Amino acid sequence: MKTADVRAMTVDQLDDEVLKLKKEQFNLRFQRATGQLENTSRVRVIRRDIARIKTVARQKREGQPEPKRAAEPPKKSAAAPKAKRAAALPKKAAKPKKSK
């Protein structure tokens, strides 16, 4: 569930959604214990959705303003990783010349 969708809900809707997700989480735990769970990643997704919804509900109850997001994250150039790698590698020491 996207954070923007969660922020659009009322506190009562958020509480109902948490209750629904808790029931699903219980069913997934039961399926895992009996060996019937096929999509194991769903457990993690549900856990994070519950945390996300609880966080937004708490913010709404406390009257905190919604966090401002940057318009676009800064773009990384393709040349930067090469420069970092080159700087991170130790430089080879010059071999002493053999004298005759």
C-alpha positions as CSV (number, residue, x, y, z in Angstrom):
1,M,0.0,0.0,0.0
2,K,1.4,3.4,-1.0
3,T,1.9,6.1,1.6
4,A,-0.1,8.6,-0.5
5,D,-3.1,6.2,-0.3
6,V,-2.7,5.9,3.4
7,R,-2.5,9.7,4.0
8,A,-5.7,10.1,2.0
9,M,-7.7,8.0,4.6
10,T,-9.3,9.2,7.8
11,V,-8.2,8.0,11.2
12,D,-11.2,5.6,11.4
13,Q,-10.4,4.1,8.0
14,L,-6.8,3.6,9.1
15,D,-7.9,1.8,12.2
16,D,-10.1,-0.5,10.2
17,E,-7.3,-1.1,7.7
18,V,-4.9,-2.0,10.6
19,L,-7.5,-4.5,11.9
20,K,-7.9,-6.1,8.5
21,L,-4.1,-6.4,8.1
22,K,-3.7,-7.9,11.5
23,K,-6.2,-10.6,10.7
24,E,-4.3,-11.3,7.5
25,Q,-1.0,-11.4,9.4
26,F,-2.5,-13.9,11.8
27,N,-3.7,-16.1,8.9
28,L,-0.2,-15.9,7.2
29,R,1.5,-16.9,10.5
30,F,-0.9,-19.8,10.8
31,Q,-0.2,-20.9,7.2
32,R,3.5,-20.6,7.8
33,A,3.3,-22.8,10.9
34,T,1.4,-25.5,9.1
35,G,3.6,-25.4,6.0
36,Q,0.9,-24.1,3.7
37,L,2.4,-20.6,3.1
38,E,3.4,-20.2,-0.6
39,N,4.2,-16.5,-0.8
40,T,6.6,-15.9,2.1
41,S,7.3,-12.3,1.1
42,R,3.7,-11.3,1.9
43,V,4.5,-11.6,5.6
44,R,7.1,-8.9,5.3
45,V,4.8,-6.7,3.2
46,I,1.9,-6.9,5.6
47,R,4.2,-6.1,8.6
48,R,5.5,-3.0,6.9
49,D,2.0,-1.9,5.8
50,I,0.8,-2.1,9.4
51,A,3.8,0.0,10.6
52,R,3.2,2.5,7.8
53,I,-0.5,2.9,8.6
54,K,0.1,3.1,12.4
55,T,2.7,5.9,11.8
56,V,0.4,7.9,9.6
57,A,-2.5,7.4,12.1
58,R,-0.3,8.6,14.9
59,Q,0.8,11.7,13.0
60,K,-2.9,12.5,12.2
61,R,-3.9,12.1,15.8
62,E,-1.1,14.4,17.0
63,G,-1.9,16.9,14.3
64,Q,1.6,16.8,12.8
65,P,1.8,18.3,9.3
66,E,2.5,16.0,6.5
67,P,6.2,15.8,5.7
68,K,7.4,17.7,2.6
69,R,9.1,15.7,-0.1
70,A,11.7,16.8,-2.4
71,A,10.5,17.2,-6.0
72,E,13.1,14.8,-7.4
73,P,16.1,13.2,-5.9
74,P,19.5,14.3,-7.2
75,K,20.7,12.3,-10.1
76,K,24.0,10.4,-9.9
77,S,26.4,10.5,-12.8
78,A,27.8,7.3,-14.3
79,A,31.4,8.6,-14.0
80,A,31.3,9.0,-10.3
81,P,31.6,5.3,-9.3
82,K,34.6,4.8,-11.6
83,A,36.4,7.7,-10.0
84,K,35.7,6.4,-6.5
85,R,37.0,3.0,-7.4
86,A,40.2,4.4,-8.9
87,A,40.8,6.5,-5.8
88,A,40.1,3.6,-3.5
89,L,42.6,1.3,-5.1
90,P,46.2,1.5,-3.8
91,K,48.7,2.9,-6.3
92,K,51.4,0.6,-7.4
93,A,54.8,1.5,-6.1
94,A,57.5,2.1,-8.7
95,K,59.9,-0.7,-9.0
96,P,63.5,0.2,-8.3
97,K,65.7,0.0,-11.4
98,K,68.4,-2.6,-11.3
99,S,71.8,-1.1,-11.5
100,K,74.5,-2.8,-13.5
